[in-house]
Amino acid sequence: MMPVFIRQAVPRFKTALTVSLALLLLAGCGTAGTNEAPSAARGGSQEKVVIHIGVQGKTGIFPYARDKRYFEQAFEKVGVEVQWTEFQSGPPHFEAFASNRLDFGAVGGTPVVSGQVGGVDFKAVAVTSDGKKGNFIVVPKDSPIRRLEDLRGAKIGVAKGSSAYNFLFMALDRGGLKGEDIKLIQLQPDEARPALDSGAIDAWSIWEPYATTAVFQSGAHILVSGQDLNINAPAFLVARTAFLEKHPDLAVLFLKTYEEARRYFVDHLDEVAADISRAQKLDLEITKTVLSNADPILSPITPEFAKAHQEQADFLFHEGAIGKKLNTSEVFENKYVEQALKELQESGR
């Protein structure tokens, strides 16, 4: 049965997202091309290319690569400037795509679905995780909530449109609950943690590193994870279509650089954890735990990943969270990552 809460609450989210995207698309009409402006207004004929990369959180590939200047070093060799933009969650990436303020980012599957519903012109160009260890429902220390069924009547914080949002409702479904059985509280991560600690919410649907941080710092408990429920929810690297089409060579370079950073990240976890802990002023044990759970990959969107993502979109449609059924493969584009991996292999890197 379709959760009544989702039928009631999600249309408001959909409307807000649509209005936001529409406003940003209008804004983009006045700013289009600003990230690829002529290199010299004083008569220079060559244009200066700037690549804008979105980053969220403090412990992933992008935060580490930014600190170590992986992308800056790769792109300065071809005369391209790198600029970073920080985001609290996945959905704002697509607002930035819509207004031509962003070229690449890394997000969970639900924001990809929302971006496609909103008509944003982007492509999912690679898979960065199967998502099983990426999302959690966390409850406070000494909480009486021990099973999914115990969430009935609970106030649950979550960032709407995020991967944790879809995960929450898939978890409720596994526990035999409906959307109307809980009270959803829209909170970004920096708002939700204080609410969890103070008892203003009873549970929090969230991703790493926030889940592990809450466990270490406040004694919170993991109620359930995507791995516990065997929910395959791939996360993606996403890109603005216009940038890909205008600079396919830079798209390949971007993916090669990401892969080189990822390989070092995975092969030197202790060193990377120490670097991230120091740079981001994070507890070392928290950082090590988060990184050991991360298991990042760089993969084309295989049939298995495509199927899992389509199933998530179908779930959102059937629950009334999105207003139309999607063919999610319409936003998939594998040729850039396939070329990047091929070039790395041929070069012996």
Secondary structure as the mmCIF struct_conf table of DSSP 4:
data_model
#
loop_
_struct_conf.conf_type_id
_struct_conf.id
_struct_conf.beg_label_comp_id
_struct_conf.beg_label_asym_id
_struct_conf.beg_label_seq_id
_struct_conf.end_label_comp_id
_struct_conf.end_label_asym_id
_struct_conf.end_label_seq_id
HELX_RH_AL_P HELX_RH_AL_P1 VAL A 4 THR A 31
TURN_TY1_P TURN_TY1_P1 ALA A 32 GLY A 33
HELX_RH_3T_P HELX_RH_3T_P1 THR A 34 GLU A 36
STRN STRN1 PRO A 38 PRO A 38
BEND BEND1 SER A 39 SER A 39
TURN_TY1_P TURN_TY1_P2 ALA A 41 GLY A 43
BEND BEND2 GLN A 46 GLN A 46
STRN STRN2 GLU A 47 GLU A 47
HELX_LH_PP_P HELX_LH_PP_P1 LYS A 48 VAL A 49
STRN STRN3 VAL A 50 GLN A 56
BEND BEND3 GLY A 57 GLY A 60
HELX_RH_AL_P HELX_RH_AL_P2 ILE A 61 LYS A 68
TURN_TY1_P TURN_TY1_P3 ARG A 69 ARG A 69
HELX_RH_AL_P HELX_RH_AL_P3 TYR A 70 GLU A 76
TURN_TY1_P TURN_TY1_P4 LYS A 77 GLY A 79
STRN STRN4 GLU A 81 PHE A 87
BEND BEND4 GLN A 88 GLY A 90
HELX_RH_AL_P HELX_RH_AL_P4 PRO A 91 ALA A 98
TURN_TY1_P TURN_TY1_P5 SER A 99 ASN A 100
BEND BEND5 ASP A 103 ASP A 103
STRN STRN5 PHE A 104 VAL A 107
HELX_RH_AL_P HELX_RH_AL_P5 GLY A 109 VAL A 117
TURN_TY1_P TURN_TY1_P6 GLY A 118 GLY A 119
STRN STRN6 PHE A 122 SER A 129
BEND BEND6 GLY A 131 GLY A 131
TURN_TY1_P TURN_TY1_P7 LYS A 132 GLY A 134
STRN STRN7 ASN A 135 VAL A 139
TURN_TY1_P TURN_TY1_P8 LYS A 141 ASP A 142
BEND BEND7 PRO A 144 PRO A 144
BEND BEND8 ARG A 147 ARG A 147
HELX_RH_3T_P HELX_RH_3T_P2 LEU A 148 LEU A 151
TURN_TY1_P TURN_TY1_P9 ARG A 152 GLY A 153
STRN STRN8 LYS A 155 VAL A 158
TURN_TY1_P TURN_TY1_P10 LYS A 160 GLY A 161
BEND BEND9 SER A 162 SER A 162
HELX_RH_AL_P HELX_RH_AL_P6 SER A 163 ARG A 174
TURN_TY1_P TURN_TY1_P11 GLY A 175 GLY A 176
HELX_RH_3T_P HELX_RH_3T_P3 GLY A 179 ASP A 181
BEND BEND10 ILE A 182 ILE A 182
STRN STRN9 LYS A 183 GLN A 186
HELX_RH_AL_P HELX_RH_AL_P7 PRO A 189 SER A 198
TURN_TY1_P TURN_TY1_P12 GLY A 199 GLY A 199
BEND BEND11 ALA A 200 ASP A 202
STRN STRN10 ALA A 203 TRP A 207
TURN_TY1_P TURN_TY1_P13 GLU A 208 PRO A 209
HELX_RH_AL_P HELX_RH_AL_P8 TYR A 210 SER A 218
STRN STRN11 HIS A 221 SER A 225
HELX_RH_AL_P HELX_RH_AL_P9 GLY A 226 LEU A 229
TURN_TY1_P TURN_TY1_P14 ASN A 230 ASN A 230
STRN STRN12 ALA A 235 ARG A 240
HELX_RH_AL_P HELX_RH_AL_P10 THR A 241 LYS A 246
HELX_RH_AL_P HELX_RH_AL_P11 PRO A 248 ASP A 267
TURN_TY1_P TURN_TY1_P15 HIS A 268 HIS A 268
HELX_RH_AL_P HELX_RH_AL_P12 LEU A 269 GLN A 280
TURN_TY1_P TURN_TY1_P16 LYS A 281 LYS A 281
HELX_RH_AL_P HELX_RH_AL_P13 LEU A 284 ALA A 294
STRN STRN13 SER A 299 SER A 299
HELX_RH_AL_P HELX_RH_AL_P14 PRO A 303 HIS A 318
TURN_TY1_P TURN_TY1_P17 GLU A 319 GLY A 320
BEND BEND12 ALA A 321 LYS A 324
HELX_RH_3T_P HELX_RH_3T_P4 THR A 328 VAL A 331
STRN STRN14 PHE A 332 PHE A 332
HELX_RH_AL_P HELX_RH_AL_P15 LYS A 335 GLU A 346
TURN_TY1_P TURN_TY1_P18 SER A 347 GLY A 348
#
